[in-house]
Amino acid sequence: MSWRILHISEQSRLSLRKGSLCVQQVEEHTIPLEDIGVLILESHSISLTTALLDGCVRNKIAVIVCDSTHMPCSVLLGYQQHSRQLKAVEAQLAWTEPFKKRLWQRIIKQKIDNQKTVLEKITNSEFVKLTQYKNTVNSGDTLGREASAARLYFNELLPDQVTRSHDHIINAKLNYGYAILRTVLARSIVAYGFLSSVGIRHKSELNNFNLADDLIEPYRPFVDKFVFESTKFGNGELTKENRIDLVNILTSSVMLDGCAYSLLHALELSAQSLVTASEAKNPELLIIPDLSAC
């Protein structure tokens, strides 16, 4: 499993040299492609070769491009990388509504449980209501427990008079962290043969990452925990140091089925497990993270 996360924010020339990424700035550095998991291109003064892009695709590296505000705006997705892509796509397109509803139920129950863990760690208080929401998530969450839990959760975490729609440093950090996880998940989803635009619950015709937006839900609280533990309430801008810290969340430890993995590896394992769940038509085989075990 590749593990290095490279964040390039200065004028650079990037090329491929004997299976390694060659970074030419004031000095020159080379890093084996097989060691790289994520490559973030933040500066608009970066030039790179198509040979390097091809190498990144072959090594399943998530190449993330940022816009002028430094927010991730696109990810390089390989075309038909998976040796059994047709089988994976056929299984995905054959998902029944009951199967998708039970998948969504599993995802949302774990998301709420992870939110409860974050809230209790941040506030040092118990939130029995979140346990009640989790235990009453039905197939497809038709009762709207996800929305109810989110209202309680962010009302407790956010400062007074601030909501998730406000222009605030906390929201800027949350949005950046979510964007990083989303792009990494999109890379993994495509790597395992799925169509990223065909989701479980998310179905927007304008969204190429519906499936990533489904699978990211139980991972969002990992970003929340980091942001609310490290951020002082108040105004401010999202600095380069903030962005680097948020990217490094990918190296933090996550528990999946009782085993510890980096968050970067866990995202890939969740995408991989969706293949098994699809083939067996068993939502319980989807592997998702348990923050309470960390």
N, C-alpha and C positions, 0 to 999 in steps of 0.2 A: 504493500500500500504506500503510494507516494505521500509525503508528509510536509514538504517545504511550501511555504506561502510567500510569494514574492510580490512586493508592493513597489511599483516603479512610478515615481512622481516627479522625476527630473528629465530634462532633455537627454535622450538616449537613442542609440541605434542597437536594435536587437536582431540577431541572426542565429543560424544553426551552424554548429561546428562540431563534427564528429560525435553526433548524438547528444550534444550539450547546447544549452542556451548561452550565447555569448552576449554579454551586456557591455557596450562601449559607452562610457561616460568620460570623466576626466581620467579614470583608470579603467582597466578592462577586467571583467570577471566572467568565469564560465561555471555553469551549474548543470550537472547531468539532468536531462529531461525526465528520466525515470524517478528522480527524487522530488519532482515538483508536482504538487497537487493543485495549486491555484496560482495564477499569474494575473495580477491586477494592474491594468494600464491606466494610470490616472492623468498623466500629462498629455496635452495635445501636441507636444513636441517630441513624440516618440515615433521613430520609423522602424519598420520591421519587414522581414522577407517572407515571401509566400512559403519558402522551404521551412521556415520556422513554424508557421501556422500549421502546415501539414504535419510536422513533427509533434506539435502540441495535440492535434486531433488524434494521432496514432497512439500517443501516450495518455490519452484521456485527461488532459490538463484542462481545467476550467479557466479559460482566458476571458477575463471580465474587462470590458471597456467602460470608462466613466465619462460623463458629460462635463460641461463647463462648470457645473456646481460640485463636481467630484462625486456625484451619485452614480452608481452602476446603471448603465442604460442598455447594455447588451452583453451577450455571452456567445462565445464561439461554440457551435454545436456541430459535431461530426455528422456526416450523412451516411446512414446505413452502416454503422460500425459493428452492429451485433450480428454474430454468425447465425443466430436463430431469430432474426428480426420479424420475419413473416409470422412465425409461430407466436411471438410475443404480441404483435399487433392484432392478430386474429383473436387471441385470448382476451385482449383489452376490449376489442369491439364487440365481443360476445358477453361482456359483463351484463348480468341481468340487473333489473332495478332492485330486487331484494338483496343481491350480493353487494351492490354499491351502497345501499342504505345501511347494511350491517358493517361495511368498511367504515363508513362515515361515523357510525355510532362508536366504533372502537377508537377512531381518531379523536373524536370530540371528548369522550370520557377521559382519555389520557391527557388531552390538552387541559381540561379543567383540573385534573389532579395535579398537573405540573404547575398550573397557576396558583392553586392552593398552597403548594410547597413554597413558591416564591413569596406569596403574600405573607405567609406565616413567618418566614425567615426575615423578611424586611421589617415587619411590624411587631414581631414577637407576640402576636395574638392568634387565637384560634378562629377559624372561619368555618363553622359547621355548615353554614348555608351552602358553601361550595361543595361540600361532601354530598349534601342533599341534591344539588344540581347534577353532580356526576352520577349519582346512583339512580337518577330518574331520566337519564338520556335514553330515549327510545330509538328504535330503528329509524335511521334517517334524521334523527333529532327534529322531528316534526313539532315538538313542544317548545323549541327555541331555547333550550338550556344553554347553548353556547353563547347566545346574545345576552341572556340574563347574567351568566357568570362574568362575561366581559364587562358589563356595566358595573357590577359590584367590584370587580378586580381593579379596574382603572380609577374608579371613584376613590378607592382607598389609597392607591399608589401615587396618583398625580397630585400636584399641589392645588390648592384652592383656585378656582376660576380658570383652570387649564384643562382642556379636553384633548383627545387625540387629534383633533383637526386644527389645533392652534399652532402657530409658528413659534416653536419653543425648542430650546436645546435638547430637552429630553426626547421630544418627538423626532427631532433630527437624528439623534443617535439611534432611536428605535428603528426608524425607517431605513437608515443605512445598514444596520445589522440585519434586518429582515431581508433587504435586497441582496446582501452577500449570500445568505443561506439559500435564498430563492434561486440564484443563478447557479450555485453549486448543485442544488437538487436537480435543476433542469438538465445540467450536464450528465448527472448520473442516470436520470430517467431515460434520456436518449441513448446512453451507453448500454443500457439493458434492453433496448429494442422497442421501447414504448413511444407512442405519439404524445409529445408534451402538451399538445393542445386539447387532448381528449381527457377530461377530468372525471372525478368521482362525484363531486358536488358542484364545483365551479364549472360553468358552461358558457362563459362569454364567447361570442363569435369573434370578438376583437382581441382576445387574450391567447397568445401562443403558449402560455405557461399554466394552463388550468390545472394540470395534474400536479405540478410543483406547488401551486397554491393550496392544493388539498393536503399534500404530504407534509408541508411546512408547519401546519397548525400546532402539533405537539412540541415542535422545536422552538416556537416563538418565545416561550417563557425562559429559555436559556439566555436569549438576548435581553429580555426584561430584567432578569436577575442581575446580570452584569451592569446594565445601565443604571438601575435604581440603587445598586450598592456603591457605584462609583461616581455618581453625578450629584453635585450640589445644586439645589433648586435655585433658579435665577436665570437671567438672560445670558447669552453668550453664543459664540459661533462654533460650528463643528470644525475643529482644527485637524491638521494633518495627524497630530499625535492621537487625537480621538479616533480617527479613522483607522490608524494602524492598530490601536488597542482593540477596536471592534472586529477587525479582520482576524486578529489573533485568538478570538473566541473559538475559531475552528480547531485550535489545538487543545482546547479544554476537554476534560474527561466527561464522558457520558456513559450511562449504564444501559445496556441492551441485553435483555434476557439474562441478567445477573453477571454479565461480563463488562469490563471497562474498555471503552474505545475513545479515540479522539472524536470530537464532534464531526470533523471532516470525514472520517471513516464511517461514523454512524449514519450520516446522510446517505452514503453509498449503500450501506447495508440495508437501509429501509427501502431504497429503490430496488435493490436486488431481491429482497424478500417479497416484494409485490409480484415478482415473476412466479414464485412458489405459490403464493396465495391465489393468484389467478389460475394457475394450472390445476390446483387442487380444489378451486372454488371454495376456499376456506378463509374467511377474513381474519381468523385468529392467527394465521401464519404471517400476517404483516407485522414486522418488527418495528416498534416505535419506542422512543426513549422514556425512561422513568426518572424524573428529576429528584424524586424523594430518596432514591437509592444512591445519589451522588454524594 
